[in-house]
Amino acid sequence: MLLAWIPLRLRPGIGTISNVLLVGAFTDLFLWLLPEPDALAARTAYLVAAVLVGGFATGCYIGAGLGPGPRDGLMTGIAARGHSIRAVRTGLELTVLAAGWLLGGTVGAGTVLYALAIGPLTHVFLPMLTIEAPAAEPDAAGTTRPPGVPAEPDVPPAGAAVPAGAQCSAASVASTAANSSGRTSTPFS
């Protein structure tokens, strides 16, 4: 699944790794903790609750901006190109369901419910739970930086000459070149 991220130019994050390592572990934990219901009504309640919690959890961890899971990354990568999250996720889940069935897997009511519901639930929860990064504001030199990131001390103001032999980082060179009002020289010329 992660190989499908390459043409979409996606990169995994801590959320990607956590998804791979923790989903199965927490599934095992809750199967151990929760009593196994006998009544159909209780089993149905577990199923519906699990699907709802799955949609909410998907919105939480993708919305945190720490990297989506393998299938979620494919979903967000395709959706970023103008497609509905609801349609993309449902299509992915139905494709995985069909592939599993063709390989001899069991397809039950819960499998079908999850495949049909997780796309619409993600479509609702993801925008509600997404944490927006603060907008960047220009500093005194006119350079845009994210909030909390200080200006580099070795970046001269726009149009200022750079003393010979000054120590400059690659970022300050790019910043100086951008702020130098058309000058083509750099501190290294």
N, C-alpha and C positions, 0 to 999 in steps of 0.2 A: 504494500500500500504506500509506503514511504517513497518508493521509486516513482510513483505517479506525481509526487510533489515536484520533481525536477523540472518538467516543462512549465510548471506553474510558478517557478522561482520561489518556493517556500522553504523556510528553514525550521527545523525542530527547535523547541525550547524546553524549559524545565517541565512545562505542562505536558509536553509530548512524552517525555520519559516517564513522568509520574503516571500518566494514563496507562502506558504499557505495563508498568510494574505494579500499580496499585488496584486497578479495576478487578482483576482476578482475586487478589488478596482480600479485598473488602467483600467481594461476593462470597468467598469461602467463609469469612468471619460472620457475615449476617446469616448465612445458611446454618451456621453452628449456633448463633445466638438466638435466633427467632424460632419459636416452636413451629413444627410442621402442622398446618391446619388439615383437618379431615373434611370439614363441611365445604361444599362447593361455594357457598357465599363467602366464607373466609378466604378461600384460595383465590376467588375472583377479586376480593378486596386487596390481597397481597399483590396480585398481578397489576391491577390498576394503579395502586400506590407506587409500585416499582417503576412503571412506565413514566408516571408523573415526576417522581424523584429523579429519574434518569434525564428527563428533559430539563428540569431545574438545574441539576448538576452540570449538564452540558453548557447551559447558559452561564453558570458561575465560573467554571474553569476556563472557558474560551473568553468570556467577558473580562476576566482578570488580565488578559493579554500576556500570559506566560507561555503560550504555545498550545495549539490544539493537538488532540490525539490523531493517530494516523488517518482514520476515516473522516474525522472532523476537519482536519487540514485540507483534505481533498474537497470537502464540502465548502469550506470558506474560500479556498482558492478558486473554485469554479464560480461561486456566488459573487466574488469580487469582480468578475468579468460581466456582471449585469444579469445574473440569473437569480431566481428566488431561492432563498435558503430552504424553504418548505419543499419546493419541487426537487432541488438538487439532492437534499438529504433523503427524501422519500425514494427517489430514483436509485440512489446508492444502496439503501437498505433493501429494496426489492431485488436489486441485482445480486447482492450478497445472499439474500434468502434463496433466490433461484439457483445460484451456484451451489449453495449448501445442499439443497434438495437434490440437484443433479448428481452430486457426489455421494448421495445416500443418506444425508442427514434427515432428521425428523423435523417436520414443520407442523407445529400445533397452533392453537388459537393465540397463545401468548406471543409466538414468533411473528405471526401476521399482525397482531395488534401493535407490537413494538415497531415493526417495519412501517406501518401506516401512520403511527402517531408521533414518532420521534421527530420527523421533519416539521410538522406543524407546531409541536411543542418548542422545538429549538427556535423556530421562526418567531414565536411569542417571547420566550424567555431571554434569548440572546440580547436583543436591544434593551430590554429592561435591566439586565444585569451587567452590561458593558460599562467598564470604568473608562471614561474619556481621559486621555492625557491632557494636562494643562497646555494651553496654547503658548507658543513661543512668543516672546516680545523682544523687539530690538533694544540693544544696549546703547550706551552713549556713543559708541563708535559706529552705530548703525548695523551691527552684526546681530543676526537672530540666533538666540540660544534658548534652549528649554529652561523653564524656571528652575532656579537652584543651581544652575551651572555657571560658575563665575567666568568672566572674561579672562583670557590668558594675559598675564602681565607683560609678555613680550610682544603683544600685538599693538603696533603704533596706531594712532587715530588716522582716519582717512586723509590721504594726501601728505602725511608726514614722511620725512626722509628716514631711512633706516641707517643707523650708524654702521660704519665698516666693521666687520668682524662680529656683528651682533649674533647671539645665539637665538635661532628661531626654529620652532617646530614646523612640520609640514602643514599643520592646520593654520598656523599663523602666516605662513607664506601664502597659502590660498586665500586667507582672509585679507592680507595686505594687498595681494594682487586684485582682489575683487573690490577693495575700497580705494584703490589708487587712481580712480577717475581716468582710466585709459592708459596709465603708464604701463609699459611692457617689461620694465626691468624688475628683477627680484633682488632680495638681499644678497644673493649669491652671484650677481652679475658684475 
